[in-house]
Amino acid sequence: MLVTAILTGLVLGGTYALVAMGLTLQYGIARIMNLAFGDTIVTASFLAFALYSGAGINPVVGLAIAVPAGFAFGYVVYSLMMRPLVARAKDKASLEIDSILATFGLLFVIQGTLFVIFGANYTSYTYLNVPVTILGTNIAANRLLAFALAVLIGGGLYLALTRTRWGTALRAVGVSPAAASLVGIDVNRQARFAFALGSALAAAGGVAISMYQTFTAASGVVFTMKALIVVIMGGVGNVLGALSAGLILGLVETFVATYLDPGLTLAATYLIFLAILLWRPSGLFGRASR
């Protein structure tokens, strides 16, 4: 049972880490608090469902459709909705308030559209739901595939952000937009790209989640909450922190559900969240402000 709980927790945590990386790009670099982030995840889940059920396109191939679509969606949303807010914002606090209000409205637009198209019922599909034996325990192949995708995409993004000039420019904007502009970095362009990339990661996470979880048009709020908790736990704008905090949260939830009571998973989520904030207010990998 212990091995099963660990493997299940890693799968869940890997998915949390993947989607949280998207939100940490949007909030930490573009400085947009996107309350519609979870609804982007759910939209991608429904897209994967529609492609698989309607056209027989498996979710792995569906990623090649969902991820570019998520990037394009994020790019358009930032250009049409967020850019005017950024231009008129007097400071970071006013931008956060404006972005919260704007994306709160966007949340209901996306959610309402999903309700009209797919209804309010729980949705799922069967893909690679066959047992695979690892270390003497069985785990579904679709969960392992979701974990592998999270590792590949998340690890690839981390390497790109830390080993390339493009990644260095993005991180520079996240640390100090004013200083970044002084060395020739187009802050608005990088922020728009970071927001779009965050939406692409949300789409990738949505496809991965759809492989082994049920979901509804109203599930976006839960995903936004979990992603935000992971981002704050790991340190706003810190990709490594999002990866680590996502794995921690997935393991904690799984162990609580396995050894205590599934009904306590939400309470355990907030408990570990509060414990880390009390211990390190800036997050596990965040920098303390001076």
C-alpha positions as a Markdown table, in Angstrom:
| # | Residue | x | y | z |
|---|---|---|---|---|
| 1 | Met | 0.0 | 0.0 | 0.0 |
| 2 | Leu | 2.9 | 2.4 | 0.7 |
| 3 | Val | 4.4 | 2.0 | -2.7 |
| 4 | Thr | 0.9 | 2.5 | -4.3 |
| 5 | Ala | 0.4 | 5.7 | -2.3 |
| 6 | Ile | 3.8 | 7.0 | -3.3 |
| 7 | Leu | 3.3 | 6.3 | -7.0 |
| 8 | Thr | -0.2 | 7.8 | -7.0 |
| 9 | Gly | 1.0 | 10.8 | -5.1 |
| 10 | Leu | 3.9 | 11.4 | -7.6 |
| 11 | Val | 1.4 | 11.2 | -10.5 |
| 12 | Leu | -0.9 | 13.7 | -8.8 |
| 13 | Gly | 1.9 | 15.9 | -7.7 |
| 14 | Gly | 3.5 | 15.9 | -11.2 |
| 15 | Thr | 0.2 | 17.1 | -12.6 |
| 16 | Tyr | -0.1 | 19.8 | -10.0 |
| 17 | Ala | 3.4 | 20.9 | -10.7 |
| 18 | Leu | 2.8 | 21.1 | -14.5 |
| 19 | Val | -0.2 | 23.3 | -14.2 |
| 20 | Ala | 1.3 | 25.4 | -11.4 |
| 21 | Met | 4.3 | 26.2 | -13.6 |
| 22 | Gly | 1.9 | 27.9 | -16.0 |
| 23 | Leu | 0.3 | 30.0 | -13.3 |
| 24 | Thr | 3.7 | 31.0 | -11.9 |
| 25 | Leu | 4.7 | 32.3 | -15.3 |
| 26 | Gln | 1.5 | 34.3 | -15.6 |
| 27 | Tyr | 1.6 | 35.7 | -12.1 |
| 28 | Gly | 5.3 | 35.8 | -11.4 |
| 29 | Ile | 6.5 | 37.2 | -14.8 |
| 30 | Ala | 3.5 | 38.8 | -16.5 |
| 31 | Arg | 2.1 | 39.9 | -13.1 |
| 32 | Ile | -1.4 | 38.8 | -14.0 |
| 33 | Met | -3.5 | 37.0 | -11.3 |
| 34 | Asn | -5.5 | 34.8 | -13.7 |
| 35 | Leu | -8.6 | 33.5 | -12.0 |
| 36 | Ala | -9.7 | 31.9 | -15.2 |
| 37 | Phe | -6.5 | 29.7 | -15.3 |
| 38 | Gly | -8.4 | 26.6 | -14.1 |
| 39 | Asp | -11.0 | 27.0 | -16.7 |
| 40 | Thr | -8.3 | 26.9 | -19.4 |
| 41 | Ile | -7.3 | 23.6 | -17.9 |
| 42 | Val | -10.9 | 22.3 | -18.0 |
| 43 | Thr | -11.4 | 23.5 | -21.6 |
| 44 | Ala | -8.3 | 21.5 | -22.7 |
| 45 | Ser | -9.7 | 18.5 | -20.8 |
| 46 | Phe | -12.9 | 18.8 | -22.8 |
| 47 | Leu | -11.0 | 19.3 | -26.0 |
| 48 | Ala | -9.1 | 16.1 | -25.4 |
| 49 | Phe | -12.3 | 14.3 | -24.6 |
| 50 | Ala | -14.0 | 15.6 | -27.8 |
| 51 | Leu | -11.0 | 14.7 | -30.0 |
| 52 | Tyr | -10.8 | 11.1 | -28.5 |
| 53 | Ser | -14.5 | 10.4 | -28.4 |
| 54 | Gly | -15.5 | 12.1 | -31.6 |
| 55 | Ala | -12.5 | 11.7 | -33.9 |
| 56 | Gly | -10.5 | 8.8 | -32.3 |
| 57 | Ile | -7.5 | 11.1 | -31.7 |
| 58 | Asn | -5.6 | 9.8 | -28.7 |
| 59 | Pro | -4.6 | 12.4 | -26.0 |
| 60 | Val | -0.9 | 12.3 | -26.8 |
| 61 | Val | -1.6 | 13.5 | -30.4 |
| 62 | Gly | -4.2 | 15.8 | -28.9 |
| 63 | Leu | -1.5 | 17.6 | -27.1 |
| 64 | Ala | -0.2 | 18.9 | -30.5 |
| 65 | Ile | -3.6 | 20.6 | -30.9 |
| 66 | Ala | -4.4 | 21.7 | -27.4 |
| 67 | Val | -1.0 | 23.2 | -26.5 |
| 68 | Pro | -0.8 | 25.6 | -29.5 |
| 69 | Ala | -4.5 | 26.4 | -29.1 |
| 70 | Gly | -3.8 | 27.3 | -25.4 |
| 71 | Phe | -0.8 | 29.4 | -26.4 |
| 72 | Ala | -2.9 | 31.3 | -29.0 |
| 73 | Phe | -5.7 | 31.8 | -26.5 |
| 74 | Gly | -3.4 | 33.2 | -23.9 |
| 75 | Tyr | -1.7 | 35.5 | -26.4 |
| 76 | Val | -5.1 | 36.9 | -27.6 |
| 77 | Val | -6.4 | 37.3 | -24.0 |
| 78 | Tyr | -3.3 | 39.2 | -23.0 |
| 79 | Ser | -3.3 | 41.4 | -26.1 |
| 80 | Leu | -7.0 | 42.3 | -25.9 |
| 81 | Met | -7.7 | 42.3 | -22.2 |
| 82 | Met | -4.6 | 42.4 | -20.1 |
| 83 | Arg | -2.4 | 44.8 | -22.1 |
| 84 | Pro | -4.7 | 47.8 | -21.6 |
| 85 | Leu | -4.8 | 47.0 | -17.9 |
| 86 | Val | -1.0 | 46.9 | -17.7 |
| 87 | Ala | -0.7 | 50.2 | -19.6 |
| 88 | Arg | -3.0 | 52.1 | -17.2 |
| 89 | Ala | -1.9 | 50.4 | -14.0 |
| 90 | Lys | -0.1 | 52.8 | -11.6 |
| 91 | Asp | 1.6 | 50.1 | -9.6 |
| 92 | Lys | 1.8 | 46.3 | -9.1 |
| 93 | Ala | -1.1 | 46.4 | -6.6 |
| 94 | Ser | -3.5 | 48.1 | -8.9 |
| 95 | Leu | -2.6 | 45.7 | -11.7 |
| 96 | Glu | -3.3 | 42.7 | -9.5 |
| 97 | Ile | -6.7 | 44.1 | -8.6 |
| 98 | Asp | -7.7 | 44.9 | -12.2 |
| 99 | Ser | -6.5 | 41.6 | -13.5 |
| 100 | Ile | -8.4 | 39.7 | -10.8 |
| 101 | Leu | -11.6 | 41.5 | -11.7 |
| 102 | Ala | -11.1 | 41.0 | -15.5 |
| 103 | Thr | -10.2 | 37.3 | -15.3 |
| 104 | Phe | -13.1 | 36.8 | -12.8 |
| 105 | Gly | -15.4 | 37.8 | -15.6 |
| 106 | Leu | -13.5 | 35.7 | -18.1 |
| 107 | Leu | -13.9 | 32.7 | -15.8 |
| 108 | Phe | -17.7 | 32.9 | -16.1 |
| 109 | Val | -17.6 | 33.4 | -19.9 |
| 110 | Ile | -15.5 | 30.2 | -20.3 |
| 111 | Gln | -17.5 | 28.3 | -17.7 |
| 112 | Gly | -20.8 | 29.3 | -19.3 |
| 113 | Thr | -19.7 | 28.3 | -22.7 |
| 114 | Leu | -18.6 | 24.8 | -21.5 |
| 115 | Phe | -21.9 | 24.3 | -19.7 |
| 116 | Val | -23.8 | 25.1 | -23.0 |
| 117 | Ile | -21.7 | 22.8 | -25.1 |
| 118 | Phe | -21.0 | 19.9 | -22.7 |
| 119 | Gly | -23.6 | 20.2 | -19.9 |
| 120 | Ala | -23.1 | 19.9 | -16.2 |
| 121 | Asn | -22.4 | 16.1 | -15.9 |
| 122 | Tyr | -19.1 | 14.6 | -14.9 |
| 123 | Thr | -17.1 | 13.7 | -18.0 |
| 124 | Ser | -14.4 | 11.1 | -18.6 |
| 125 | Tyr | -13.1 | 8.7 | -21.2 |
| 126 | Thr | -11.2 | 5.4 | -21.1 |
| 127 | Tyr | -7.7 | 5.6 | -22.4 |
| 128 | Leu | -4.9 | 3.2 | -21.5 |
| 129 | Asn | -6.8 | 2.2 | -18.4 |
| 130 | Val | -4.7 | -1.0 | -18.0 |
| 131 | Pro | -2.6 | -2.1 | -15.0 |
| 132 | Val | 1.2 | -1.8 | -15.1 |
| 133 | Thr | 3.2 | -3.5 | -12.4 |
| 134 | Ile | 5.9 | -1.4 | -10.8 |
| 135 | Leu | 7.8 | -2.5 | -7.6 |
| 136 | Gly | 5.2 | -5.1 | -7.0 |
| 137 | Thr | 2.1 | -2.8 | -7.2 |
| 138 | Asn | -0.3 | -2.1 | -10.0 |
| 139 | Ile | -0.9 | 1.4 | -11.4 |
| 140 | Ala | -2.9 | 2.4 | -14.4 |
| 141 | Ala | -0.9 | 3.1 | -17.5 |
| 142 | Asn | -2.8 | 6.4 | -18.2 |
| 143 | Arg | -1.5 | 7.7 | -14.9 |
| 144 | Leu | 2.0 | 6.8 | -15.7 |
| 145 | Leu | 1.7 | 8.5 | -19.1 |
| 146 | Ala | 0.3 | 11.6 | -17.5 |
| 147 | Phe | 3.3 | 11.6 | -15.0 |
| 148 | Ala | 5.8 | 11.1 | -17.9 |
| 149 | Leu | 4.3 | 14.0 | -19.8 |
| 150 | Ala | 4.4 | 16.2 | -16.8 |
| 151 | Val | 8.1 | 15.3 | -16.2 |
| 152 | Leu | 9.1 | 15.9 | -19.9 |
| 153 | Ile | 7.2 | 19.1 | -20.3 |
| 154 | Gly | 8.1 | 20.5 | -16.9 |
| 155 | Gly | 11.7 | 19.5 | -17.0 |
| 156 | Gly | 12.1 | 20.8 | -20.5 |
| 157 | Leu | 10.7 | 24.2 | -19.5 |
| 158 | Tyr | 12.9 | 24.4 | -16.5 |
| 159 | Leu | 16.0 | 23.7 | -18.6 |
| 160 | Ala | 14.9 | 26.3 | -21.1 |
| 161 | Leu | 14.3 | 28.9 | -18.4 |
| 162 | Thr | 17.7 | 28.3 | -16.8 |
| 163 | Arg | 20.0 | 27.4 | -19.7 |
| 164 | Thr | 19.0 | 29.7 | -22.5 |
| 165 | Arg | 19.1 | 33.5 | -23.2 |
| 166 | Trp | 15.4 | 33.5 | -23.8 |
| 167 | Gly | 14.8 | 32.0 | -20.4 |
| 168 | Thr | 17.2 | 34.4 | -18.7 |
| 169 | Ala | 15.2 | 37.3 | -20.3 |
| 170 | Leu | 11.9 | 36.0 | -18.9 |
| 171 | Arg | 13.4 | 35.5 | -15.4 |
| 172 | Ala | 14.9 | 39.0 | -15.5 |
| 173 | Val | 11.4 | 40.4 | -16.2 |
| 174 | Gly | 10.1 | 38.4 | -13.3 |
| 175 | Val | 12.8 | 39.8 | -10.9 |
| 176 | Ser | 12.7 | 43.4 | -12.0 |
| 177 | Pro | 10.8 | 44.8 | -15.0 |
| 178 | Ala | 12.4 | 48.2 | -14.6 |
| 179 | Ala | 16.0 | 46.8 | -14.6 |
| 180 | Ala | 15.2 | 44.4 | -17.5 |
| 181 | Ser | 14.1 | 47.3 | -19.7 |
| 182 | Leu | 17.4 | 49.1 | -19.0 |
| 183 | Val | 19.4 | 46.3 | -20.6 |
| 184 | Gly | 17.3 | 46.2 | -23.8 |
| 185 | Ile | 14.6 | 43.6 | -22.9 |
| 186 | Asp | 11.2 | 44.3 | -24.3 |
| 187 | Val | 9.2 | 43.8 | -21.0 |
| 188 | Asn | 5.7 | 44.0 | -22.7 |
| 189 | Arg | 6.7 | 41.4 | -25.3 |
| 190 | Gln | 8.2 | 39.0 | -22.6 |
| 191 | Ala | 5.2 | 39.4 | -20.4 |
| 192 | Arg | 2.8 | 38.6 | -23.2 |
| 193 | Phe | 4.8 | 35.6 | -24.2 |
| 194 | Ala | 5.0 | 34.4 | -20.5 |
| 195 | Phe | 1.2 | 34.7 | -20.2 |
| 196 | Ala | 0.6 | 32.8 | -23.5 |
| 197 | Leu | 3.2 | 30.1 | -22.4 |
| 198 | Gly | 1.3 | 29.8 | -19.1 |
| 199 | Ser | -1.9 | 29.1 | -21.0 |
| 200 | Ala | -0.1 | 26.5 | -23.1 |
| 201 | Leu | 1.0 | 24.7 | -19.9 |
| 202 | Ala | -2.5 | 24.9 | -18.6 |
| 203 | Ala | -3.7 | 23.2 | -21.8 |
| 204 | Ala | -1.0 | 20.5 | -21.5 |
| 205 | Gly | -2.1 | 19.9 | -17.9 |
| 206 | Gly | -5.7 | 19.7 | -18.9 |
| 207 | Val | -5.0 | 17.0 | -21.4 |
| 208 | Ala | -2.9 | 15.0 | -18.9 |
| 209 | Ile | -5.6 | 15.4 | -16.2 |
| 210 | Ser | -8.3 | 14.2 | -18.6 |
| 211 | Met | -6.5 | 10.8 | -19.1 |
| 212 | Tyr | -7.3 | 9.6 | -15.5 |
| 213 | Gln | -9.7 | 12.0 | -13.8 |
| 214 | Thr | -13.3 | 13.0 | -14.2 |
| 215 | Phe | -14.1 | 16.6 | -14.7 |
| 216 | Thr | -17.0 | 19.0 | -15.2 |
| 217 | Ala | -17.5 | 22.5 | -16.6 |
| 218 | Ala | -17.4 | 23.8 | -13.0 |
| 219 | Ser | -14.0 | 22.1 | -12.1 |
| 220 | Gly | -12.0 | 25.1 | -13.0 |
| 221 | Val | -12.3 | 26.8 | -9.6 |
| 222 | Val | -10.7 | 23.8 | -7.9 |
| 223 | Phe | -7.8 | 23.7 | -10.3 |
| 224 | Thr | -7.2 | 27.4 | -10.0 |
| 225 | Met | -7.1 | 27.1 | -6.2 |
| 226 | Lys | -4.7 | 24.1 | -6.2 |
| 227 | Ala | -2.4 | 25.8 | -8.7 |
| 228 | Leu | -2.4 | 29.1 | -6.7 |
| 229 | Ile | -1.6 | 27.2 | -3.5 |
| 230 | Val | 1.3 | 25.4 | -5.2 |
| 231 | Val | 2.6 | 28.7 | -6.7 |
| 232 | Ile | 2.6 | 30.5 | -3.3 |
| 233 | Met | 4.1 | 27.4 | -1.5 |
| 234 | Gly | 6.9 | 27.2 | -3.9 |
| 235 | Gly | 7.6 | 31.0 | -4.2 |
| 236 | Val | 5.9 | 33.3 | -6.7 |
| 237 | Gly | 7.7 | 33.2 | -10.1 |
| 238 | Asn | 9.9 | 30.3 | -9.1 |
| 239 | Val | 9.6 | 27.3 | -11.5 |
| 240 | Leu | 11.7 | 25.0 | -9.3 |
| 241 | Gly | 9.5 | 25.9 | -6.4 |
| 242 | Ala | 6.3 | 25.1 | -8.3 |
| 243 | Leu | 7.8 | 21.7 | -9.2 |
| 244 | Ser | 8.7 | 20.9 | -5.7 |
| 245 | Ala | 5.5 | 22.2 | -4.1 |
| 246 | Gly | 3.4 | 20.4 | -6.6 |
| 247 | Leu | 5.0 | 17.0 | -5.7 |
| 248 | Ile | 4.7 | 17.8 | -2.0 |
| 249 | Leu | 1.0 | 18.6 | -2.3 |
| 250 | Gly | 0.3 | 15.5 | -4.4 |
| 251 | Leu | 2.0 | 13.2 | -1.9 |
| 252 | Val | 0.3 | 14.8 | 1.1 |
| 253 | Glu | -3.2 | 14.5 | -0.4 |
| 254 | Thr | -2.6 | 10.9 | -1.4 |
| 255 | Phe | -1.3 | 9.8 | 2.0 |
| 256 | Val | -4.1 | 11.5 | 3.8 |
| 257 | Ala | -6.7 | 9.9 | 1.5 |
| 258 | Thr | -5.0 | 6.5 | 1.8 |
| 259 | Tyr | -4.3 | 6.4 | 5.5 |
| 260 | Leu | -6.8 | 8.8 | 7.1 |
| 261 | Asp | -9.9 | 9.9 | 5.2 |
| 262 | Pro | -10.5 | 11.1 | 1.6 |
| 263 | Gly | -12.7 | 13.8 | 3.0 |
| 264 | Leu | -9.7 | 15.3 | 4.8 |
| 265 | Thr | -7.6 | 15.9 | 1.7 |
| 266 | Leu | -8.8 | 19.5 | 1.3 |
| 267 | Ala | -8.1 | 20.2 | 5.0 |
| 268 | Ala | -4.6 | 18.7 | 4.6 |
| 269 | Thr | -4.0 | 20.9 | 1.6 |
| 270 | Tyr | -4.7 | 24.1 | 3.5 |
| 271 | Leu | -2.8 | 22.8 | 6.6 |
| 272 | Ile | 0.4 | 22.1 | 4.7 |
| 273 | Phe | -0.1 | 25.4 | 2.9 |
| 274 | Leu | -0.4 | 27.4 | 6.2 |
| 275 | Ala | 2.5 | 25.5 | 7.7 |
| 276 | Ile | 4.9 | 26.5 | 4.9 |
| 277 | Leu | 3.7 | 30.1 | 4.9 |
| 278 | Leu | 4.3 | 30.3 | 8.7 |
| 279 | Trp | 7.8 | 28.7 | 8.3 |
| 280 | Arg | 8.7 | 30.6 | 5.1 |
| 281 | Pro | 6.3 | 33.4 | 4.2 |
| 282 | Ser | 8.0 | 33.9 | 0.8 |
| 283 | Gly | 7.6 | 30.2 | -0.1 |
| 284 | Leu | 10.0 | 27.3 | -0.2 |
| 285 | Phe | 12.2 | 28.8 | -2.9 |
| 286 | Gly | 11.0 | 32.4 | -2.7 |
| 287 | Arg | 13.2 | 35.3 | -1.8 |
| 288 | Ala | 12.4 | 37.2 | 1.4 |
| 289 | Ser | 11.6 | 40.8 | 0.7 |
| 290 | Arg | 13.7 | 43.5 | 2.4 |
